[in-house]
Amino acid sequence: MSTDPVAPPQPGFFRRRLVEPLLGQLRKGLSPRQLALTVALGTAFGLVPLLGVTTVLGTAVAVWLRLNVGALLLVSHLMSPVQILLLLPLLRYGAQLLGGATRNLTLERLQYLLRHDWQAALQLFWRAEVGALLLWLLGSVPVVLVLYFLLLPLFRRVARRQAAQAAGPAEV
């Protein structure tokens, strides 16, 4: 018979990669308000319809608001699959918003234009991108507000529980 204690089950990927790092921020002194704002803004910045600006934008805003840069970037980069799924629809609606023809904005059309008429491709893409950014700005405000006000009570409850556990010995 082995005397080795049974190892506790390993937490899942989601818990290991998202939940534990965020809870760690509460333990390190990030207030529930700051953590809720970090997650809400990280979600919004993770959905920006311009590839390659998530890190720069998230870092700048986190430093400006004195939030945890690492936690904000963690959340924003976890949103990358959703960002990619929303990219083409936002570009189509962005082109439509600024007067472009949405039927012309397909991946095949962009590839054709880039090979044969790159100036037309840039003009079409520019209009679509500016419109997509405007739509993202309009949509990100309610997303940030809703997430902030949903997460704030949750993080306050977790912070109270952690404070109670730290104050007294854990009951078995």
Phi and psi in degrees as a GROMACS rama.xvg file:
@    title "Ramachandran Plot"
@    xaxis  label "Phi"
@    yaxis  label "Psi"
@TYPE xy
-81.3315  143.435  SER-2
-97.2794  0.432643  THR-3
-69.8627  133.092  ASP-4
-67.3529  152.767  PRO-5
-73.0492  127.597  VAL-6
-69.4999  139.013  ALA-7
-66.9637  152.848  PRO-8
-63.2808  142.686  PRO-9
-74.8677  137.578  GLN-10
-66.4473  155.928  PRO-11
-70.7791  171.114  GLY-12
-57.7857  -47.5622  PHE-13
-60.9484  -45.2745  PHE-14
-67.1104  -41.8635  ARG-15
-68.3583  -39.7255  ARG-16
-93.1467  -20.6055  ARG-17
-123.652  -55.3526  LEU-18
-66.3126  -51.2001  VAL-19
-61.7988  -44.8008  GLU-20
-61.2022  -37.6129  PRO-21
-70.0238  -41.3232  LEU-22
-65.2104  -33.8402  LEU-23
-60.3602  -32.7949  GLY-24
-67.0426  -36.0109  GLN-25
-64.7486  -39.7278  LEU-26
-67.5519  -28.1701  ARG-27
-86.7478  2.66534  LYS-28
107.62  -0.702396  GLY-29
-70.5006  127.17  LEU-30
-70.6116  157.218  SER-31
-56.7054  -36.9093  PRO-32
-63.518  -44.9091  ARG-33
-66.0236  -39.5507  GLN-34
-68.5365  -40.9412  LEU-35
-62.6999  -41.1011  ALA-36
-67.0415  -37.8577  LEU-37
-61.2875  -47.3534  THR-38
-67.12  -42.5023  VAL-39
-63.9894  -47.4327  ALA-40
-68.8956  -37.2323  LEU-41
-61.1085  -38.364  GLY-42
-64.087  -46.8276  THR-43
-63.7748  -45.1292  ALA-44
-68.6707  -26.9661  PHE-45
-70.7648  -14.2455  GLY-46
-105.965  5.2888  LEU-47
-59.3623  132.905  VAL-48
-84.1847  34.5085  PRO-49
-133.407  105.733  LEU-50
-63.9101  136.535  LEU-51
98.6617  -3.73161  GLY-52
-107.713  -5.0621  VAL-53
-57.0713  -48.4511  THR-54
-66.6509  -45.8646  THR-55
-64.8351  -47.9373  VAL-56
-63.4851  -47.3748  LEU-57
-62.8427  -42.8358  GLY-58
-64.2108  -45.325  THR-59
-60.8856  -45.5155  ALA-60
-70.5037  -38.8733  VAL-61
-63.3122  -41.9086  ALA-62
-66.0825  -44.3379  VAL-63
-60.7273  -41.8695  TRP-64
-91.6848  2.05572  LEU-65
58.7363  46.151  ARG-66
-101.128  170.749  LEU-67
-77.658  115.322  ASN-68
-62.5154  -45.8728  VAL-69
-61.0877  -43.2241  GLY-70
-66.6515  -41.0764  ALA-71
-64.8354  -42.7502  LEU-72
-69.4652  -33.397  LEU-73
-59.3076  -49.8093  LEU-74
-64.4377  -45.2559  VAL-75
-64.2144  -38.7602  SER-76
-76.1194  -24.2232  HIS-77
-70.0999  -17.3614  LEU-78
-84.8895  -1.86695  MET-79
-53.9903  -43.6692  SER-80
-60.9466  -38.1391  PRO-81
-69.7205  -38.1748  VAL-82
-57.6134  -45.1612  GLN-83
-67.4231  -37.6809  ILE-84
-64.9917  -34.3087  LEU-85
-87.4796  -11.1276  LEU-86
-60.3146  -54.5244  LEU-87
-66.0007  -44.1962  LEU-88
-60.7093  -39.7186  PRO-89
-65.4255  -38.4447  LEU-90
-65.1739  -41.1801  LEU-91
-62.6341  -48.9681  ARG-92
-67.8945  -31.553  TYR-93
-65.7001  -40.6806  GLY-94
-64.9943  -39.5195  ALA-95
-66.3527  -40.0776  GLN-96
-60.3317  -38.801  LEU-97
-97.8545  18.996  LEU-98
89.5938  11.4883  GLY-99
-87.3842  161.563  GLY-100
-83.9699  119.691  ALA-101
-71.2229  -26.2192  THR-102
-67.9584  -21.2012  ARG-103
-82.1438  -12.3806  ASN-104
-98.2483  85.6992  LEU-105
-129.773  162.029  THR-106
-61.0197  -41.0706  LEU-107
-64.0211  -41.1456  GLU-108
-63.444  -43.8457  ARG-109
-63.1778  -41.7987  LEU-110
-62.4686  -43.6371  GLN-111
-61.1434  -47.4379  TYR-112
-64.4222  -38.5263  LEU-113
-64.7346  -31.2968  LEU-114
-80.4189  -33.5894  ARG-115
-113.128  -31.4207  HIS-116
-147.73  78.4521  ASP-117
-64.751  -26.3996  TRP-118
-67.9124  -40.6932  GLN-119
-66.8295  -36.8587  ALA-120
-63.4801  -44.3395  ALA-121
-64.8605  -40.1581  LEU-122
-63.9796  -45.2904  GLN-123
-64.7759  -45.4734  LEU-124
-67.288  -38.5975  PHE-125
-60.6011  -49.3343  TRP-126
-61.8645  -43.9024  ARG-127
-64.7448  -41.034  ALA-128
-68.6213  -42.6809  GLU-129
-62.9751  -43.5741  VAL-130
-63.9697  -39.8026  GLY-131
-64.2781  -39.5146  ALA-132
-65.617  -38.7246  LEU-133
-63.3105  -44.0152  LEU-134
-62.7761  -40.6318  LEU-135
-62.6848  -43.2366  TRP-136
-60.404  -44.4  LEU-137
-65.0767  -38.2655  LEU-138
-79.9065  -27.9757  GLY-139
-73.2767  -27.7626  SER-140
-61.5867  -52.9392  VAL-141
-66.0523  -32.9211  PRO-142
-61.7498  -46.8733  VAL-143
-63.1377  -45.6313  VAL-144
-62.5547  -46.5852  LEU-145
-63.983  -48.1963  VAL-146
-61.5402  -43.0693  LEU-147
-58.8615  -50.0623  TYR-148
-74.9161  -20.6278  PHE-149
-79.1945  -38.6191  LEU-150
-83.0903  -27.0853  LEU-151
-57.5982  -50.2803  LEU-152
-63.4536  -35.363  PRO-153
-63.4946  -47.6126  LEU-154
-68.6234  -31.9569  PHE-155
-65.3411  -41.5289  ARG-156
-64.2863  -43.6702  ARG-157
-64.0326  -41.1375  VAL-158
-64.5532  -40.8812  ALA-159
-63.4668  -42.158  ARG-160
-63.3689  -42.8482  ARG-161
-65.7194  -38.3  GLN-162
-66.0507  -39.1405  ALA-163
-67.1711  -38.5747  ALA-164
-67.8307  -35.9025  GLN-165
-73.8363  -28.7619  ALA-166
-74.7752  -38.0934  ALA-167
-128.651  162.87  GLY-168
-67.0263  145.675  PRO-169
-70.9462  135.755  ALA-170
-82.3429  139.026  GLU-171
